[in-house]
């Protein structure tokens, strides 16, 4: 189901740096994190999302998340923009 949210979203942001920017700008509605992503990469964005009460959805695979985003590499972090 979570991958479908990415496919159906009108606008997404891919990557930790861009996710942090979207969270700080107040444009993020949901954060998706791949379970197989390294914690050191995702920890800062997860903490920020928790502080801002943005829902966090965990998905199984970076590869599948990247594919759902339309890219050929894995994605550790994706934000759905409201």
Buried (B, 14 or more C-beta within 10 A) or exposed (E): EBBEBBEEBEEBBBBBEBBBBBBEEEBBEBBBBBEBBEEEBBEBBBEBBEEEEBEEBEBEBBBBBBBBBEEEEBBBBBBBBE
